[in-house]
């Protein structure tokens, strides 16, 4: 579920269906290396009643620009980030010949954290009813402890009736104890507010937020992959974000502050060249696994700060691979360490899907398969009408996933009033608490 900053939605319910979905949708992928905006029309679904079917979209506009004012997925310079967002949105609007007022936005900064809470109720009359499901969900939500953090996603991961697990509410079945596991993803509120502020300065409102790997999964995963359990690794420029799916639901998400830019920096330092040329070499000649002929293929590397005849050195391509491989291994090792902290969830995911611009290095998929011991594939956005050819790569999975999320939103769940009030009180600063006390005392 994608959330706006400030509060959860007011009531549990479903927004599936075209009645509550606007005709024109827009997404904004704010990354460390690129900012991308996509505008689309939501088309009537050909599979009515199938909630897992990919929504039908017609892509109208597409724009991207180099990211500025963003580091490790977080806004560090509002003015620079605003200018970059305006450029991407303007390009998409010109192509679509439409003006947009709201966008769905991804969140890759703010140090996302996950937790799972459990709530149980005794069924009324020995048969599961909608009221029992509401009570079980409310009990699980009431145990959420977010501290000073902001809730970004809140959704039930699984239900169980007398110990028998089910991905959906076992409505109408006989049993005595109904239990639900509630997945919660939280972020630092300051990072979310800065992102929201920057977007609003572009005269856009935020329709919803989604953590980056979840957005990428919505764009690249088939319904069966989500149902069977999949680990999505979105490899961006400044961060590597991970989402674990259990029975079709987002069960966990986290972000590692290492990405493709660190690989570029390693190449620049190791070969004593500029960052711009290091990025070019990584993109054009980089690989994780050498193919066997790299020692014979020589690369011309301009030396940083040198002038005259000694400005270029010749190095074998294998030297470039030898620099890239250790950093990729480090990224995957960090992911594996975080997965080992939640072994039960990780064990339920039988495959890995790689998305993001940094996932396109030759040999990376094979190396990931070796390190994770799972089947690995490169995830690309599901084809849509009007999709530009350049956007059919894993680097744009999150942007198109946000569109899918806008066209086919998740179910919305709300905190019980008492639990939300307790969270609001805990997140007030001392000055705000004194101000509220004085206001109530007058």
C-alpha positions as CSV (number, residue, x, y, z in Angstrom):
1,X,0.0,0.0,0.0
2,X,1.4,3.4,-0.9
3,X,1.0,6.1,1.7
4,X,0.9,9.9,1.9
5,X,3.0,11.4,4.7
6,X,1.1,12.4,7.9
7,X,-1.4,9.6,8.5
8,X,-2.8,6.4,7.2
9,X,-6.1,6.3,5.4
10,X,-9.2,6.6,7.4
11,X,-10.9,3.3,6.8
12,X,-10.2,-0.3,5.7
13,X,-11.5,-0.9,2.2
14,X,-10.6,-1.6,-1.4
15,X,-9.9,0.8,-4.2
16,X,-9.7,-1.8,-6.9
17,X,-11.7,-0.8,-10.0
18,X,-11.8,2.0,-12.4
19,X,-14.4,4.0,-10.5
20,X,-11.9,5.5,-8.1
21,X,-8.9,5.6,-10.5
22,X,-8.4,8.7,-12.6
23,X,-8.1,8.4,-16.3
24,X,-4.7,10.1,-16.5
25,X,-1.9,8.7,-14.2
26,X,1.6,9.9,-13.6
27,X,4.6,8.4,-11.8
28,X,7.9,10.1,-10.7
29,X,10.9,7.9,-10.0
30,X,13.3,10.1,-8.0
31,X,16.7,8.3,-8.0
32,X,20.3,9.2,-7.2
33,X,21.4,9.1,-10.8
34,X,18.3,9.8,-12.8
35,X,14.8,11.2,-12.4
36,X,12.1,9.8,-14.6
37,X,8.5,10.8,-15.2
38,X,5.9,8.7,-17.0
39,X,2.3,9.7,-18.0
40,X,-0.3,7.2,-19.0
41,X,-4.0,6.6,-19.6
42,X,-5.7,3.8,-17.6
43,X,-7.6,1.6,-20.0
44,X,-10.6,-0.6,-19.2
45,X,-9.4,-4.0,-18.0
46,X,-9.9,-7.0,-20.2
47,X,-9.9,-9.3,-17.2
48,X,-12.7,-8.0,-15.0
49,X,-12.7,-9.6,-11.6
50,X,-9.1,-10.7,-11.7
51,X,-7.4,-8.4,-9.2
52,X,-3.9,-9.9,-9.9
53,X,-4.1,-9.1,-13.6
54,X,-1.7,-6.3,-14.8
55,X,-3.7,-3.1,-15.4
56,X,-3.9,-2.0,-19.0
57,X,-2.1,1.3,-19.6
58,X,-1.4,3.4,-22.7
59,X,1.9,5.3,-22.2
60,X,1.4,8.9,-23.4
61,X,4.6,10.7,-22.2
62,X,8.0,9.8,-21.0
63,X,10.8,12.1,-19.7
64,X,14.0,11.6,-17.8
65,X,17.0,13.8,-16.8
66,X,20.2,13.4,-14.7
67,X,19.4,13.6,-11.1
68,X,20.6,16.5,-9.0
69,X,20.3,17.3,-5.3
70,X,19.8,13.7,-4.4
71,X,22.2,11.4,-2.5
72,X,21.5,7.8,-1.4
73,X,17.9,8.3,-2.4
74,X,17.3,11.3,-0.1
75,X,17.0,15.0,-1.0
76,X,20.0,17.0,0.0
77,X,19.4,20.1,-2.1
78,X,15.8,21.1,-2.6
79,X,16.5,23.7,-5.3
80,X,18.7,21.4,-7.5
81,X,16.2,18.5,-7.1
82,X,13.3,20.7,-7.9
83,X,14.9,21.8,-11.2
84,X,15.7,18.2,-12.2
85,X,12.1,17.1,-11.4
86,X,10.7,20.0,-13.4
87,X,12.8,19.0,-16.4
88,X,11.7,15.4,-16.3
89,X,8.0,16.3,-15.8
90,X,8.1,19.0,-18.5
91,X,9.6,16.5,-21.1
92,X,6.8,14.0,-20.2
93,X,4.1,16.6,-20.4
94,X,5.3,17.8,-23.8
95,X,5.4,14.3,-25.2
96,X,1.9,13.5,-23.8
97,X,0.5,16.9,-24.6
98,X,-1.1,16.9,-21.2
99,X,-0.7,18.7,-18.0
100,X,-0.5,16.7,-14.8
101,X,-1.3,17.7,-11.2
102,X,-0.5,14.6,-9.2
103,X,2.2,11.9,-9.2
104,X,3.0,8.6,-7.5
105,X,6.5,8.8,-6.1
106,X,9.0,6.1,-5.1
107,X,11.0,6.3,-1.8
108,X,14.5,4.9,-1.7
109,X,15.9,7.1,1.1
110,X,14.8,7.4,4.7
111,X,16.3,4.1,5.8
112,X,13.2,1.9,5.3
113,X,12.6,-0.7,8.0
114,X,10.2,-3.6,8.3
115,X,8.4,-5.4,11.0
116,X,5.6,-8.0,11.2
117,X,3.0,-7.9,14.0
118,X,0.4,-10.6,14.8
119,X,-3.1,-10.3,15.9
120,X,-5.6,-13.0,16.9
121,X,-9.3,-13.2,17.7
122,X,-11.8,-15.9,18.6
123,X,-14.3,-16.2,15.9
124,X,-17.9,-15.3,16.7
125,X,-20.1,-18.4,16.3
126,X,-17.2,-20.6,15.2
127,X,-17.4,-19.3,11.5
128,X,-15.1,-16.6,10.1
129,X,-17.0,-13.4,9.4
130,X,-16.0,-9.9,8.0
131,X,-16.2,-8.6,11.6
132,X,-13.7,-11.3,12.7
133,X,-11.3,-10.3,9.9
134,X,-11.6,-6.6,10.9
135,X,-10.9,-7.4,14.5
136,X,-7.9,-9.5,13.7
137,X,-6.4,-6.8,11.5
138,X,-7.1,-4.2,14.1
139,X,-5.5,-6.2,16.8
140,X,-2.4,-6.7,14.7
141,X,-2.2,-3.0,13.8
142,X,-2.7,-2.0,17.4
143,X,0.6,-3.7,18.2
144,X,2.6,-1.7,15.7
145,X,5.4,0.3,17.4
146,X,6.9,2.8,14.9
147,X,8.4,5.2,17.4
148,X,9.4,8.4,15.7
149,X,9.2,6.9,12.2
150,X,6.5,7.3,9.5
151,X,4.4,4.4,8.3
152,X,4.8,3.9,4.5
153,X,3.2,0.5,3.9
154,X,0.7,-1.4,6.0
155,X,-0.9,-4.6,4.8
156,X,-1.8,-8.1,6.0
157,X,0.8,-10.6,4.8
158,X,-1.1,-13.8,5.6
159,X,-4.1,-15.1,7.6
160,X,-4.4,-18.4,9.4
161,X,-7.3,-20.3,10.9
162,X,-6.5,-22.6,13.7
163,X,-2.9,-22.7,12.5
164,X,-3.7,-23.4,8.8
165,X,-2.2,-20.5,6.8
166,X,-4.1,-18.8,3.9
167,X,-3.1,-15.8,1.7
168,X,-6.6,-14.3,2.0
169,X,-9.3,-14.1,4.7
170,X,-10.8,-17.7,5.1
171,X,-14.2,-16.2,5.0
172,X,-17.1,-18.6,5.9
173,X,-14.8,-21.4,7.1
174,X,-15.4,-23.1,10.4
175,X,-12.7,-22.5,13.1
176,X,-12.1,-21.0,16.5
177,X,-9.0,-18.7,16.2
178,X,-8.3,-16.3,13.3
179,X,-4.8,-14.9,13.1
180,X,-3.3,-12.3,10.8
181,X,0.4,-11.2,10.2
182,X,0.5,-7.5,9.4
183,X,3.5,-6.2,7.5
184,X,4.7,-2.7,8.3
185,X,7.3,-0.6,6.4
186,X,8.4,2.6,8.1
187,X,10.8,5.4,7.0
188,X,12.3,8.5,8.6
189,X,9.7,11.2,8.5
190,X,12.2,14.0,7.6
191,X,13.2,12.2,4.4
192,X,9.6,11.7,3.4
193,X,8.8,15.3,4.2
194,X,11.7,16.6,2.2
195,X,10.7,14.5,-0.8
196,X,7.1,15.7,-0.5
197,X,8.2,19.3,-0.2
198,X,10.4,19.1,-3.3
199,X,7.6,17.6,-5.4
200,X,5.1,20.1,-4.1
201,X,7.4,23.0,-5.1
202,X,7.0,21.7,-8.7
203,X,3.2,22.5,-8.3
204,X,2.5,18.7,-8.1
205,X,0.6,16.9,-5.4
206,X,1.7,13.4,-4.2
207,X,-1.0,10.8,-4.9
208,X,0.9,8.2,-3.0
209,X,4.3,6.9,-2.0
210,X,5.8,3.4,-2.4
211,X,9.2,2.1,-1.3
212,X,11.4,1.6,-4.4
213,X,11.7,-2.2,-4.5
214,X,7.9,-2.6,-4.1
215,X,7.4,-0.2,-7.0
216,X,9.9,-2.1,-9.1
217,X,8.2,-5.4,-8.2
218,X,4.9,-4.0,-9.3
219,X,6.4,-3.2,-12.6
220,X,8.5,-6.3,-13.3
221,X,7.0,-9.3,-11.4
222,X,4.3,-11.6,-12.7
223,X,1.4,-12.3,-10.3
224,X,2.6,-15.9,-10.0
225,X,6.1,-14.7,-9.0
226,X,4.7,-12.6,-6.2
227,X,2.5,-15.5,-5.1
228,X,5.2,-18.1,-5.0
229,X,7.6,-15.9,-3.1
230,X,10.3,-13.7,-4.6
231,X,13.2,-11.5,-3.5
232,X,13.4,-8.3,-5.6
233,X,16.7,-6.5,-5.6
234,X,16.5,-3.0,-7.1
235,X,20.0,-1.9,-7.8
236,X,20.1,1.9,-8.2
237,X,22.8,4.4,-8.4
238,X,23.1,5.3,-4.7
239,X,21.2,2.5,-3.0
240,X,20.3,-1.1,-3.4
241,X,16.8,-1.8,-2.1
242,X,15.3,-5.2,-1.4
243,X,11.7,-6.4,-1.1
244,X,10.6,-9.9,0.0
245,X,7.2,-11.2,-1.2
246,X,5.2,-13.8,0.7
247,X,2.1,-15.2,-0.9
248,X,1.8,-12.2,-3.1
249,X,2.2,-9.6,-0.4
250,X,5.0,-7.3,0.6
251,X,6.4,-9.0,3.7
252,X,9.7,-7.0,4.2
253,X,11.7,-4.2,2.7
254,X,15.1,-2.7,3.4
255,X,17.7,-0.5,1.7
256,X,21.5,-0.7,1.6
257,X,23.3,2.6,0.9
258,X,25.5,1.2,-1.7
259,X,24.8,1.2,-5.5
260,X,26.2,1.7,-9.0
261,X,27.8,5.0,-8.1
262,X,30.2,3.2,-5.7
263,X,31.2,0.9,-8.6
264,X,31.9,3.9,-10.7
265,X,34.0,5.5,-7.9
266,X,36.0,2.3,-7.6
267,X,36.7,2.3,-11.3
268,X,37.8,5.9,-11.2
269,X,40.1,5.4,-8.2
270,X,41.5,2.1,-9.4
271,X,42.3,3.3,-13.0
272,X,43.2,6.9,-12.0
273,X,40.6,8.4,-14.3
274,X,37.7,10.8,-14.1
275,X,34.3,9.9,-12.8
276,X,32.7,10.7,-16.1
277,X,35.1,8.4,-18.0
278,X,34.8,5.7,-15.3
279,X,31.0,5.7,-15.8
280,X,31.4,5.4,-19.5
281,X,33.9,2.5,-19.3
282,X,31.7,0.7,-16.8
283,X,28.6,1.1,-19.0
284,X,30.3,0.2,-22.3
285,X,33.0,-2.4,-21.3
286,X,32.2,-3.4,-17.7
287,X,31.4,-6.9,-16.7
288,X,31.3,-9.0,-13.5
289,X,32.6,-12.2,-15.0
290,X,35.4,-12.0,-17.6
291,X,34.6,-13.9,-20.8
292,X,38.2,-15.1,-21.3
293,X,39.5,-12.7,-23.9
294,X,39.8,-9.6,-21.7
295,X,43.6,-9.9,-21.4
296,X,43.9,-9.4,-25.1
297,X,41.4,-6.5,-25.4
298,X,43.1,-3.2,-24.4
299,X,41.3,-0.1,-23.2
300,X,42.5,3.5,-23.5
301,X,42.1,5.2,-20.1
302,X,42.7,9.0,-19.8
303,X,44.6,9.8,-16.6
304,X,43.0,12.4,-14.3
305,X,45.0,15.6,-14.0
306,X,47.7,14.6,-16.5
307,X,48.6,16.6,-19.6
308,X,50.8,16.0,-22.6
309,X,51.8,12.6,-24.1
310,X,51.2,10.7,-20.8
311,X,47.5,11.6,-20.6
312,X,46.4,8.1,-21.7
313,X,47.4,4.6,-20.4
314,X,46.6,1.3,-22.0
315,X,45.1,-1.4,-19.7
316,X,43.5,-4.8,-20.4
317,X,39.8,-5.1,-20.1
318,X,40.3,-7.7,-17.4
319,X,41.6,-4.9,-15.1
320,X,38.2,-3.2,-15.3
321,X,36.4,-6.5,-14.4
322,X,38.8,-7.1,-11.5
323,X,37.7,-3.7,-10.0
324,X,33.9,-4.2,-10.6
325,X,33.5,-7.7,-9.3
326,X,34.6,-7.2,-5.6
327,X,32.1,-4.3,-5.2
328,X,29.3,-6.3,-6.7
329,X,30.2,-9.1,-4.3
330,X,30.2,-6.7,-1.4
331,X,26.7,-5.5,-2.3
332,X,25.3,-9.0,-2.5
333,X,27.1,-10.0,0.7
334,X,25.3,-7.1,2.5
335,X,22.0,-8.2,1.1
336,X,22.6,-11.8,2.2
337,X,23.5,-10.6,5.7
338,X,20.2,-8.7,5.9
339,X,18.3,-11.7,4.6
340,X,19.9,-14.0,7.2
341,X,18.3,-11.7,9.8
342,X,14.9,-12.9,8.7
343,X,15.5,-16.5,7.6
344,X,11.9,-17.7,7.7
345,X,10.8,-15.0,5.2
346,X,13.9,-15.5,3.0
347,X,13.4,-19.3,2.9
348,X,9.9,-18.7,1.4
349,X,11.3,-16.9,-1.6
350,X,12.6,-19.3,-4.2
351,X,13.8,-16.9,-6.7
352,X,15.5,-13.5,-7.1
353,X,14.6,-10.8,-9.6
354,X,17.1,-8.0,-10.3
355,X,15.9,-4.6,-11.3
356,X,17.5,-1.1,-11.5
357,X,20.1,0.5,-13.8
358,X,23.1,-1.1,-12.0
359,X,21.7,-4.6,-12.6
360,X,22.5,-4.5,-16.3
361,X,26.2,-5.3,-16.1
362,X,27.1,-8.4,-18.1
363,X,27.6,-11.5,-15.9
364,X,25.8,-10.0,-12.9
365,X,22.8,-12.3,-13.1
366,X,25.0,-15.4,-13.2
367,X,27.1,-14.2,-10.3
368,X,23.9,-13.4,-8.3
369,X,22.6,-16.9,-9.0
370,X,25.9,-18.3,-7.6
371,X,25.9,-16.2,-4.5
372,X,22.2,-16.5,-3.6
373,X,21.8,-20.1,-4.5
374,X,18.4,-19.3,-6.2
375,X,17.1,-18.9,-9.7
376,X,17.8,-15.3,-10.8
377,X,16.3,-13.3,-13.7
378,X,16.6,-9.7,-14.8
379,X,13.3,-7.9,-14.3
380,X,12.0,-5.5,-17.0
381,X,8.8,-3.5,-17.1
382,X,5.8,-5.4,-18.4
383,X,5.1,-4.2,-22.0
384,X,2.5,-1.5,-22.3
385,X,1.0,0.2,-25.3
386,X,3.1,3.2,-26.3
387,X,6.1,2.3,-24.2
388,X,9.3,3.8,-25.6
389,X,11.9,1.4,-26.7
390,X,14.5,3.0,-24.4
391,X,12.2,2.4,-21.4
392,X,12.1,-1.4,-21.8
393,X,15.0,-2.0,-19.5
394,X,15.3,-2.9,-15.8
395,X,16.3,0.6,-14.9
396,X,12.7,1.8,-15.4
397,X,10.9,-1.0,-13.6
398,X,10.1,1.3,-10.6
399,X,8.7,4.1,-12.8
400,X,6.2,1.8,-14.5
401,X,5.5,-0.1,-11.3
402,X,4.3,3.2,-9.8
403,X,1.9,3.5,-12.7
404,X,0.6,0.0,-12.1
405,X,0.1,0.9,-8.4
406,X,-1.8,4.0,-9.3
407,X,-4.0,2.1,-11.7
408,X,-4.6,-0.8,-9.4
409,X,-4.0,0.4,-5.8
410,X,-3.6,-1.9,-2.8
411,X,-6.3,-2.3,-0.2
412,X,-6.2,0.5,2.4
413,X,-5.9,-0.1,6.1
414,X,-6.1,2.4,8.9
415,X,-4.8,2.5,12.4
416,X,-7.4,2.1,15.2
417,X,-8.0,5.6,16.6
418,X,-6.4,4.8,20.0
419,X,-3.3,3.3,18.4
420,X,-2.9,6.3,16.0
421,X,-3.4,8.8,18.8
422,X,-0.7,7.0,20.8
423,X,1.7,7.2,17.8
424,X,0.9,10.9,17.2
425,X,1.6,11.7,20.9
426,X,4.9,9.8,20.9
427,X,6.1,11.7,17.7
428,X,5.5,15.1,19.2
429,X,8.5,17.1,20.3
430,X,8.7,18.5,23.8
431,X,7.8,22.0,22.6
432,X,4.8,20.6,20.7
433,X,3.7,18.7,23.7
434,X,3.9,21.8,25.9
435,X,2.0,23.8,23.3
436,X,-0.7,21.2,23.1
437,X,-1.0,21.1,26.9
438,X,-1.3,24.9,27.1
439,X,-3.8,25.0,24.3
440,X,-6.0,22.3,26.0
441,X,-5.6,24.1,29.4
442,X,-7.0,27.4,28.1
